Amino acid sequence: MPKTPALMQLIEDTGVKNEEMYKTFNMGVGFCIIAPENQVKNIHKIFNKHKMKSYEIGRISKNKGVFINKLKIA
């Protein structure tokens, strides 16, 4: 994942908990593509072709809720 921006680290250092940070901020995620798992390699290739970075940041599962590193935020 990309390095945490200094502003976000400053907010965290003031005592704001990770759970609240994920609920309040987009946490650096700007543009998302939701696609079938078998298309991940193709998506990375397209981004690389255009000299852009891409990251796989999550998965859709049958579990209810939104989880970040096992932390349920919604």
N, C-alpha and C positions, 0 to 999 in steps of 0.2 A: 504494500500500500504506500501511497505518497506520504512524505514527511508531514507531521502535524504542523499547521501554521502557528506562528508565535502567538497570535491573538487567542487562538483556541487553548493553547497551553497556559496562557496568562489567566483566562477565565477558569480553567480547571484548578490552577494553583490557588485561586481565591476560595476554593472549597465547594464549587459546584460539582455535584456528583455526576458520574458518567451517565447514569440513567436519565437525569434531567437534561444533560447535554444532547443526548440522542433524540429526546423528545422535542427539544427547542430548536436545534440547529440541523442543517442538512449534513453536517460533519464533513464538508468538503466534496460531497457528491454533487456534481453539476448535471450531468446528462446520463441517463440510464437507458439501456436496451434490455428488454426482457425477451429472451429467445429460448427455443428448445436447447437442451444440453448438447445435442449433437451438432449444434451450429457454433459453439464457442470458438473452435479453431478457425473457422471461416471468418468470424467477426474480428478476431485478433489479426488475421492476415489483411483484411481490408483496412483496418486502422493503421497497421504497419506500412502498407502501401502508400498511405497518405501522410506518413511521418507523424502519426498521432499515437499516444499511449492509450492502452485500454487495460482494464483490470476486471477480473471476475470477483465480485464483492458479495455474492450471496446466492442462495438457492431457494426455490419454492418447495415447501414440504407439506405434508398432511397435518402437521401440528398447527394448532390454533395459536395465533399471536405473532408478534414480531420479536425476534431474538437477535441480539448482538453479542457474540462470544458467550453464549448461554445466558445472557442477561435479558430477561423478558422486559421489553419497553412498551409494549402495547398488546 
